[in-house]
Amino acid sequence: MPAYWESQSDVLLTTGYFSKTTQKEASGNNKLDLVDGVRLIEMLDEDFGHDWPQLIDYWFQWPTRG
C-alpha cells in the first residue's frame, strides 16, 4: 500500500453517540479515535470560540464569496 494511504490514526465522527459495542471495539484499537457529538462541540468551542454557531452561514458561503 502506498505511504500516502497510511495514517498515524483514524477518526470516526458522529453528531450523536456511539453504541457501547462500538466503544468497546474502538477501545482495543489505539489508532482509532471516536468523536461523538458532545466532544465535537467541545472541540469546536475550543478551536473557534463559543460563538462558532454564528459563523456557520459564513463558512458555507465561503466558496461563493467574491
PyMOL Python script that loads the backbone (N, CA, C, O; Angstrom):
from pymol import cmd

cmd.read_pdbstr("""\
ATOM      1  N   MET A   1       0.854  -1.180   0.000  1.00  0.00           N
ATOM      2  CA  MET A   1       0.000   0.000   0.000  1.00  0.00           C
ATOM      3  C   MET A   1       0.899   1.242   0.000  1.00  0.00           C
ATOM      4  O   MET A   1       1.870   1.296   0.755  1.00  0.00           O
ATOM      5  N   PRO A   2       0.593   2.225  -0.825  1.00  0.00           N
ATOM      6  CA  PRO A   2       1.407   3.452  -0.878  1.00  0.00           C
ATOM      7  C   PRO A   2       1.416   4.175   0.463  1.00  0.00           C
ATOM      8  O   PRO A   2       0.447   4.111   1.220  1.00  0.00           O
ATOM      9  N   ALA A   3       2.507   4.857   0.747  1.00  0.00           N
ATOM     10  CA  ALA A   3       2.673   5.547   2.023  1.00  0.00           C
ATOM     11  C   ALA A   3       1.583   6.587   2.265  1.00  0.00           C
ATOM     12  O   ALA A   3       1.212   6.828   3.414  1.00  0.00           O
ATOM     13  N   TYR A   4       1.063   7.207   1.204  1.00  0.00           N
ATOM     14  CA  TYR A   4       0.063   8.249   1.430  1.00  0.00           C
ATOM     15  C   TYR A   4      -1.263   7.687   1.931  1.00  0.00           C
ATOM     16  O   TYR A   4      -2.132   8.457   2.339  1.00  0.00           O
ATOM     17  N   TRP A   5      -1.442   6.381   1.912  1.00  0.00           N
ATOM     18  CA  TRP A   5      -2.648   5.773   2.469  1.00  0.00           C
ATOM     19  C   TRP A   5      -2.476   5.406   3.930  1.00  0.00           C
ATOM     20  O   TRP A   5      -3.453   5.096   4.613  1.00  0.00           O
ATOM     21  N   GLU A   6      -1.256   5.437   4.411  1.00  0.00           N
ATOM     22  CA  GLU A   6      -1.004   5.090   5.797  1.00  0.00           C
ATOM     23  C   GLU A   6      -1.271   6.298   6.685  1.00  0.00           C
ATOM     24  O   GLU A   6      -0.952   7.432   6.327  1.00  0.00           O
ATOM     25  N   SER A   7      -1.851   6.042   7.824  1.00  0.00           N
ATOM     26  CA  SER A   7      -2.130   7.144   8.738  1.00  0.00           C
ATOM     27  C   SER A   7      -1.634   6.797  10.131  1.00  0.00           C
ATOM     28  O   SER A   7      -1.492   5.627  10.485  1.00  0.00           O
ATOM     29  N   GLN A   8      -1.376   7.822  10.902  1.00  0.00           N
ATOM     30  CA  GLN A   8      -0.984   7.627  12.294  1.00  0.00           C
ATOM     31  C   GLN A   8      -2.185   7.238  13.140  1.00  0.00           C
ATOM     32  O   GLN A   8      -2.071   6.464  14.091  1.00  0.00           O
ATOM     33  N   SER A   9      -3.338   7.788  12.777  1.00  0.00           N
ATOM     34  CA  SER A   9      -4.573   7.473  13.492  1.00  0.00           C
ATOM     35  C   SER A   9      -5.761   7.800  12.596  1.00  0.00           C
ATOM     36  O   SER A   9      -5.640   8.515  11.602  1.00  0.00           O
ATOM     37  N   ASP A  10      -6.890   7.264  12.971  1.00  0.00           N
ATOM     38  CA  ASP A  10      -8.131   7.499  12.244  1.00  0.00           C
ATOM     39  C   ASP A  10      -9.169   8.051  13.207  1.00  0.00           C
ATOM     40  O   ASP A  10      -9.102   7.813  14.413  1.00  0.00           O
ATOM     41  N   VAL A  11     -10.124   8.787  12.667  1.00  0.00           N
ATOM     42  CA  VAL A  11     -11.180   9.377  13.474  1.00  0.00           C
ATOM     43  C   VAL A  11     -12.522   8.917  12.923  1.00  0.00           C
ATOM     44  O   VAL A  11     -12.768   8.970  11.717  1.00  0.00           O
ATOM     45  N   LEU A  12     -13.371   8.474  13.814  1.00  0.00           N
ATOM     46  CA  LEU A  12     -14.749   8.146  13.471  1.00  0.00           C
ATOM     47  C   LEU A  12     -15.621   9.189  14.160  1.00  0.00           C
ATOM     48  O   LEU A  12     -15.621   9.293  15.387  1.00  0.00           O
ATOM     49  N   LEU A  13     -16.355   9.953  13.375  1.00  0.00           N
ATOM     50  CA  LEU A  13     -17.087  11.111  13.868  1.00  0.00           C
ATOM     51  C   LEU A  13     -18.584  10.892  13.727  1.00  0.00           C
ATOM     52  O   LEU A  13     -19.057  10.384  12.711  1.00  0.00           O
ATOM     53  N   THR A  14     -19.325  11.283  14.763  1.00  0.00           N
ATOM     54  CA  THR A  14     -20.775  11.288  14.706  1.00  0.00           C
ATOM     55  C   THR A  14     -21.278  12.530  15.432  1.00  0.00           C
ATOM     56  O   THR A  14     -20.625  13.030  16.348  1.00  0.00           O
ATOM     57  N   THR A  15     -22.426  13.018  15.024  1.00  0.00           N
ATOM     58  CA  THR A  15     -23.029  14.135  15.753  1.00  0.00           C
ATOM     59  C   THR A  15     -23.894  13.610  16.894  1.00  0.00           C
ATOM     60  O   THR A  15     -24.419  14.384  17.695  1.00  0.00           O
ATOM     61  N   GLY A  16     -24.034  12.303  16.959  1.00  0.00           N
ATOM     62  CA  GLY A  16     -24.808  11.663  18.024  1.00  0.00           C
ATOM     63  C   GLY A  16     -23.900  10.974  19.024  1.00  0.00           C
ATOM     64  O   GLY A  16     -22.939  11.556  19.526  1.00  0.00           O
ATOM     65  N   TYR A  17     -24.228   9.716  19.302  1.00  0.00           N
ATOM     66  CA  TYR A  17     -23.488   8.935  20.282  1.00  0.00           C
ATOM     67  C   TYR A  17     -23.057   7.609  19.675  1.00  0.00           C
ATOM     68  O   TYR A  17     -23.646   7.149  18.697  1.00  0.00           O
ATOM     69  N   PHE A  18     -22.034   6.995  20.251  1.00  0.00           N
ATOM     70  CA  PHE A  18     -21.586   5.678  19.834  1.00  0.00           C
ATOM     71  C   PHE A  18     -22.177   4.628  20.760  1.00  0.00           C
ATOM     72  O   PHE A  18     -22.299   4.844  21.966  1.00  0.00           O
ATOM     73  N   SER A  19     -22.541   3.489  20.184  1.00  0.00           N
ATOM     74  CA  SER A  19     -23.065   2.394  20.991  1.00  0.00           C
ATOM     75  C   SER A  19     -21.947   1.840  21.870  1.00  0.00           C
ATOM     76  O   SER A  19     -20.764   2.057  21.607  1.00  0.00           O
ATOM     77  N   LYS A  20     -22.343   1.127  22.909  1.00  0.00           N
ATOM     78  CA  LYS A  20     -21.355   0.512  23.793  1.00  0.00           C
ATOM     79  C   LYS A  20     -20.504  -0.494  23.022  1.00  0.00           C
ATOM     80  O   LYS A  20     -19.316  -0.650  23.303  1.00  0.00           O
ATOM     81  N   THR A  21     -21.110  -1.173  22.051  1.00  0.00           N
ATOM     82  CA  THR A  21     -20.369  -2.133  21.229  1.00  0.00           C
ATOM     83  C   THR A  21     -19.284  -1.419  20.431  1.00  0.00           C
ATOM     84  O   THR A  21     -18.148  -1.887  20.364  1.00  0.00           O
ATOM     85  N   THR A  22     -19.636  -0.285  19.825  1.00  0.00           N
ATOM     86  CA  THR A  22     -18.652   0.484  19.056  1.00  0.00           C
ATOM     87  C   THR A  22     -17.540   0.983  19.971  1.00  0.00           C
ATOM     88  O   THR A  22     -16.362   0.905  19.620  1.00  0.00           O
ATOM     89  N   GLN A  23     -17.905   1.490  21.132  1.00  0.00           N
ATOM     90  CA  GLN A  23     -16.905   1.980  22.075  1.00  0.00           C
ATOM     91  C   GLN A  23     -15.967   0.852  22.512  1.00  0.00           C
ATOM     92  O   GLN A  23     -14.759   1.053  22.634  1.00  0.00           O
ATOM     93  N   LYS A  24     -16.532  -0.331  22.744  1.00  0.00           N
ATOM     94  CA  LYS A  24     -15.723  -1.476  23.155  1.00  0.00           C
ATOM     95  C   LYS A  24     -14.758  -1.877  22.044  1.00  0.00           C
ATOM     96  O   LYS A  24     -13.578  -2.117  22.300  1.00  0.00           O
ATOM     97  N   GLU A  25     -15.256  -1.949  20.815  1.00  0.00           N
ATOM     98  CA  GLU A  25     -14.403  -2.304  19.678  1.00  0.00           C
ATOM     99  C   GLU A  25     -13.285  -1.276  19.487  1.00  0.00           C
ATOM    100  O   GLU A  25     -12.138  -1.640  19.225  1.00  0.00           O
ATOM    101  N   ALA A  26     -13.620  -0.011  19.618  1.00  0.00           N
ATOM    102  CA  ALA A  26     -12.633   1.055  19.414  1.00  0.00           C
ATOM    103  C   ALA A  26     -11.602   1.093  20.540  1.00  0.00           C
ATOM    104  O   ALA A  26     -10.456   1.484  20.318  1.00  0.00           O
ATOM    105  N   SER A  27     -11.997   0.697  21.725  1.00  0.00           N
ATOM    106  CA  SER A  27     -11.062   0.743  22.849  1.00  0.00           C
ATOM    107  C   SER A  27      -9.878  -0.203  22.642  1.00  0.00           C
ATOM    108  O   SER A  27      -8.814   0.002  23.226  1.00  0.00           O
ATOM    109  N   GLY A  28     -10.056  -1.226  21.824  1.00  0.00           N
ATOM    110  CA  GLY A  28      -8.976  -2.142  21.519  1.00  0.00           C
ATOM    111  C   GLY A  28      -8.102  -1.695  20.360  1.00  0.00           C
ATOM    112  O   GLY A  28      -7.170  -2.401  19.973  1.00  0.00           O
ATOM    113  N   ASN A  29      -8.399  -0.524  19.803  1.00  0.00           N
ATOM    114  CA  ASN A  29      -7.656  -0.017  18.645  1.00  0.00           C
ATOM    115  C   ASN A  29      -7.073   1.348  18.999  1.00  0.00           C
ATOM    116  O   ASN A  29      -7.787   2.351  18.997  1.00  0.00           O
ATOM    117  N   ASN A  30      -5.773   1.386  19.304  1.00  0.00           N
ATOM    118  CA  ASN A  30      -5.169   2.653  19.726  1.00  0.00           C
ATOM    119  C   ASN A  30      -4.957   3.632  18.570  1.00  0.00           C
ATOM    120  O   ASN A  30      -4.487   4.749  18.785  1.00  0.00           O
ATOM    121  N   LYS A  31      -5.299   3.224  17.350  1.00  0.00           N
ATOM    122  CA  LYS A  31      -5.180   4.135  16.201  1.00  0.00           C
ATOM    123  C   LYS A  31      -6.530   4.762  15.829  1.00  0.00           C
ATOM    124  O   LYS A  31      -6.608   5.561  14.895  1.00  0.00           O
ATOM    125  N   LEU A  32      -7.587   4.401  16.556  1.00  0.00           N
ATOM    126  CA  LEU A  32      -8.924   4.906  16.237  1.00  0.00           C
ATOM    127  C   LEU A  32      -9.413   5.809  17.353  1.00  0.00           C
ATOM    128  O   LEU A  32      -9.429   5.425  18.522  1.00  0.00           O
ATOM    129  N   ASP A  33      -9.808   7.006  16.978  1.00  0.00           N
ATOM    130  CA  ASP A  33     -10.325   7.982  17.926  1.00  0.00           C
ATOM    131  C   ASP A  33     -11.791   8.214  17.613  1.00  0.00           C
ATOM    132  O   ASP A  33     -12.134   8.598  16.495  1.00  0.00           O
ATOM    133  N   LEU A  34     -12.669   7.983  18.598  1.00  0.00           N
ATOM    134  CA  LEU A  34     -14.095   8.240  18.424  1.00  0.00           C
ATOM    135  C   LEU A  34     -14.404   9.657  18.885  1.00  0.00           C
ATOM    136  O   LEU A  34     -14.000  10.065  19.974  1.00  0.00           O
ATOM    137  N   VAL A  35     -15.118  10.399  18.055  1.00  0.00           N
ATOM    138  CA  VAL A  35     -15.540  11.759  18.408  1.00  0.00           C
ATOM    139  C   VAL A  35     -17.060  11.787  18.305  1.00  0.00           C
ATOM    140  O   VAL A  35     -17.626  11.729  17.213  1.00  0.00           O
ATOM    141  N   ASP A  36     -17.719  11.877  19.479  1.00  0.00           N
ATOM    142  CA  ASP A  36     -19.181  11.949  19.473  1.00  0.00           C
ATOM    143  C   ASP A  36     -19.630  13.406  19.450  1.00  0.00           C
ATOM    144  O   ASP A  36     -18.805  14.319  19.456  1.00  0.00           O
ATOM    145  N   GLY A  37     -20.935  13.614  19.423  1.00  0.00           N
ATOM    146  CA  GLY A  37     -21.473  14.962  19.300  1.00  0.00           C
ATOM    147  C   GLY A  37     -21.033  15.908  20.399  1.00  0.00           C
ATOM    148  O   GLY A  37     -20.731  17.072  20.135  1.00  0.00           O
ATOM    149  N   VAL A  38     -20.994  15.417  21.631  1.00  0.00           N
ATOM    150  CA  VAL A  38     -20.581  16.260  22.760  1.00  0.00           C
ATOM    151  C   VAL A  38     -19.124  16.671  22.601  1.00  0.00           C
ATOM    152  O   VAL A  38     -18.778  17.840  22.772  1.00  0.00           O
ATOM    153  N   ARG A  39     -18.282  15.715  22.276  1.00  0.00           N
ATOM    154  CA  ARG A  39     -16.865  16.032  22.101  1.00  0.00           C
ATOM    155  C   ARG A  39     -16.641  16.947  20.895  1.00  0.00           C
ATOM    156  O   ARG A  39     -15.780  17.825  20.929  1.00  0.00           O
ATOM    157  N   LEU A  40     -17.413  16.739  19.839  1.00  0.00           N
ATOM    158  CA  LEU A  40     -17.293  17.590  18.655  1.00  0.00           C
ATOM    159  C   LEU A  40     -17.573  19.047  19.012  1.00  0.00           C
ATOM    160  O   LEU A  40     -16.833  19.943  18.604  1.00  0.00           O
ATOM    161  N   ILE A  41     -18.632  19.283  19.768  1.00  0.00           N
ATOM    162  CA  ILE A  41     -18.969  20.656  20.162  1.00  0.00           C
ATOM    163  C   ILE A  41     -17.875  21.228  21.057  1.00  0.00           C
ATOM    164  O   ILE A  41     -17.518  22.399  20.926  1.00  0.00           O
ATOM    165  N   GLU A  42     -17.337  20.411  21.967  1.00  0.00           N
ATOM    166  CA  GLU A  42     -16.234  20.882  22.810  1.00  0.00           C
ATOM    167  C   GLU A  42     -15.027  21.277  21.964  1.00  0.00           C
ATOM    168  O   GLU A  42     -14.379  22.288  22.235  1.00  0.00           O
ATOM    169  N   MET A  43     -14.727  20.486  20.946  1.00  0.00           N
ATOM    170  CA  MET A  43     -13.591  20.785  20.074  1.00  0.00           C
ATOM    171  C   MET A  43     -13.830  22.059  19.270  1.00  0.00           C
ATOM    172  O   MET A  43     -12.922  22.875  19.115  1.00  0.00           O
ATOM    173  N   LEU A  44     -15.061  22.233  18.753  1.00  0.00           N
ATOM    174  CA  LEU A  44     -15.387  23.443  18.004  1.00  0.00           C
ATOM    175  C   LEU A  44     -15.312  24.676  18.900  1.00  0.00           C
ATOM    176  O   LEU A  44     -14.815  25.724  18.488  1.00  0.00           O
ATOM    177  N   ASP A  45     -15.815  24.539  20.138  1.00  0.00           N
ATOM    178  CA  ASP A  45     -15.722  25.649  21.097  1.00  0.00           C
ATOM    179  C   ASP A  45     -14.265  26.022  21.359  1.00  0.00           C
ATOM    180  O   ASP A  45     -13.915  27.201  21.416  1.00  0.00           O
ATOM    181  N   GLU A  46     -13.428  25.011  21.517  1.00  0.00           N
ATOM    182  CA  GLU A  46     -12.015  25.257  21.810  1.00  0.00           C
ATOM    183  C   GLU A  46     -11.307  25.929  20.633  1.00  0.00           C
ATOM    184  O   GLU A  46     -10.514  26.850  20.827  1.00  0.00           O
ATOM    185  N   ASP A  47     -11.591  25.475  19.427  1.00  0.00           N
ATOM    186  CA  ASP A  47     -10.887  25.996  18.253  1.00  0.00           C
ATOM    187  C   ASP A  47     -11.447  27.319  17.734  1.00  0.00           C
ATOM    188  O   ASP A  47     -10.691  28.169  17.263  1.00  0.00           O
ATOM    189  N   PHE A  48     -12.769  27.500  17.817  1.00  0.00           N
ATOM    190  CA  PHE A  48     -13.389  28.667  17.194  1.00  0.00           C
ATOM    191  C   PHE A  48     -14.084  29.596  18.186  1.00  0.00           C
ATOM    192  O   PHE A  48     -14.607  30.637  17.789  1.00  0.00           O
ATOM    193  N   GLY A  49     -14.098  29.240  19.457  1.00  0.00           N
ATOM    194  CA  GLY A  49     -14.782  30.038  20.459  1.00  0.00           C
ATOM    195  C   GLY A  49     -16.250  29.647  20.541  1.00  0.00           C
ATOM    196  O   GLY A  49     -16.776  28.946  19.676  1.00  0.00           O
ATOM    197  N   HIS A  50     -16.887  30.111  21.584  1.00  0.00           N
ATOM    198  CA  HIS A  50     -18.280  29.721  21.830  1.00  0.00           C
ATOM    199  C   HIS A  50     -19.263  30.323  20.826  1.00  0.00           C
ATOM    200  O   HIS A  50     -20.423  29.913  20.781  1.00  0.00           O
ATOM    201  N   ASP A  51     -18.825  31.274  20.035  1.00  0.00           N
ATOM    202  CA  ASP A  51     -19.704  31.914  19.054  1.00  0.00           C
ATOM    203  C   ASP A  51     -19.656  31.244  17.684  1.00  0.00           C
ATOM    204  O   ASP A  51     -20.221  31.770  16.725  1.00  0.00           O
ATOM    205  N   TRP A  52     -18.986  30.086  17.574  1.00  0.00           N
ATOM    206  CA  TRP A  52     -18.834  29.445  16.265  1.00  0.00           C
ATOM    207  C   TRP A  52     -20.159  29.160  15.559  1.00  0.00           C
ATOM    208  O   TRP A  52     -20.186  29.210  14.329  1.00  0.00           O
ATOM    209  N   PRO A  53     -21.280  28.859  16.269  1.00  0.00           N
ATOM    210  CA  PRO A  53     -22.518  28.596  15.522  1.00  0.00           C
ATOM    211  C   PRO A  53     -22.962  29.786  14.664  1.00  0.00           C
ATOM    212  O   PRO A  53     -23.625  29.605  13.643  1.00  0.00           O
ATOM    213  N   GLN A  54     -22.599  30.990  15.079  1.00  0.00           N
ATOM    214  CA  GLN A  54     -22.977  32.173  14.315  1.00  0.00           C
ATOM    215  C   GLN A  54     -22.183  32.284  13.011  1.00  0.00           C
ATOM    216  O   GLN A  54     -22.557  33.047  12.120  1.00  0.00           O
ATOM    217  N   LEU A  55     -21.100  31.532  12.900  1.00  0.00           N
ATOM    218  CA  LEU A  55     -20.255  31.583  11.708  1.00  0.00           C
ATOM    219  C   LEU A  55     -20.637  30.548  10.648  1.00  0.00           C
ATOM    220  O   LEU A  55     -20.097  30.581   9.542  1.00  0.00           O
ATOM    221  N   ILE A  56     -21.545  29.643  10.959  1.00  0.00           N
ATOM    222  CA  ILE A  56     -21.859  28.548  10.038  1.00  0.00           C
ATOM    223  C   ILE A  56     -22.321  29.063   8.683  1.00  0.00           C
ATOM    224  O   ILE A  56     -21.835  28.583   7.658  1.00  0.00           O
ATOM    225  N   ASP A  57     -23.227  30.008   8.640  1.00  0.00           N
ATOM    226  CA  ASP A  57     -23.686  30.548   7.357  1.00  0.00           C
ATOM    227  C   ASP A  57     -22.521  31.147   6.573  1.00  0.00           C
ATOM    228  O   ASP A  57     -22.440  30.978   5.357  1.00  0.00           O
ATOM    229  N   TYR A  58     -21.636  31.834   7.248  1.00  0.00           N
ATOM    230  CA  TYR A  58     -20.467  32.428   6.604  1.00  0.00           C
ATOM    231  C   TYR A  58     -19.580  31.335   6.002  1.00  0.00           C
ATOM    232  O   TYR A  58     -19.124  31.461   4.865  1.00  0.00           O
ATOM    233  N   TRP A  59     -19.337  30.271   6.757  1.00  0.00           N
ATOM    234  CA  TRP A  59     -18.478  29.188   6.281  1.00  0.00           C
ATOM    235  C   TRP A  59     -19.061  28.524   5.041  1.00  0.00           C
ATOM    236  O   TRP A  59     -18.323  28.201   4.110  1.00  0.00           O
ATOM    237  N   PHE A  60     -20.362  28.319   5.015  1.00  0.00           N
ATOM    238  CA  PHE A  60     -20.980  27.638   3.876  1.00  0.00           C
ATOM    239  C   PHE A  60     -21.072  28.531   2.655  1.00  0.00           C
ATOM    240  O   PHE A  60     -21.240  28.024   1.546  1.00  0.00           O
ATOM    241  N   GLN A  61     -20.970  29.823   2.816  1.00  0.00           N
ATOM    242  CA  GLN A  61     -20.983  30.740   1.675  1.00  0.00           C
ATOM    243  C   GLN A  61     -19.579  31.011   1.165  1.00  0.00           C
ATOM    244  O   GLN A  61     -19.420  31.665   0.134  1.00  0.00           O
ATOM    245  N   TRP A  62     -18.563  30.531   1.852  1.00  0.00           N
ATOM    246  CA  TRP A  62     -17.175  30.854   1.527  1.00  0.00           C
ATOM    247  C   TRP A  62     -16.808  30.654   0.057  1.00  0.00           C
ATOM    248  O   TRP A  62     -16.193  31.547  -0.527  1.00  0.00           O
ATOM    249  N   PRO A  63     -17.154  29.523  -0.569  1.00  0.00           N
ATOM    250  CA  PRO A  63     -16.726  29.352  -1.987  1.00  0.00           C
ATOM    251  C   PRO A  63     -17.362  30.359  -2.952  1.00  0.00           C
ATOM    252  O   PRO A  63     -16.830  30.605  -4.035  1.00  0.00           O
ATOM    253  N   THR A  64     -18.495  30.936  -2.560  1.00  0.00           N
ATOM    254  CA  THR A  64     -19.194  31.835  -3.476  1.00  0.00           C
ATOM    255  C   THR A  64     -18.895  33.306  -3.197  1.00  0.00           C
ATOM    256  O   THR A  64     -19.324  34.184  -3.946  1.00  0.00           O
ATOM    257  N   ARG A  65     -18.158  33.571  -2.116  1.00  0.00           N
ATOM    258  CA  ARG A  65     -17.825  34.977  -1.816  1.00  0.00           C
ATOM    259  C   ARG A  65     -16.853  35.487  -2.859  1.00  0.00           C
ATOM    260  O   ARG A  65     -15.971  34.759  -3.316  1.00  0.00           O
ATOM    261  N   GLY A  66     -17.021  36.728  -3.226  1.00  0.00           N
ATOM    262  CA  GLY A  66     -16.226  37.253  -4.289  1.00  0.00           C
ATOM    263  C   GLY A  66     -15.107  38.101  -3.915  1.00  0.00           C
ATOM    264  O   GLY A  66     -14.382  38.585  -4.785  1.00  0.00           O
TER     265      GLY A  66
END
""", "prot")
cmd.dss("prot")
cmd.show_as("cartoon", "prot")
cmd.util.cbc("prot")
cmd.orient("prot")
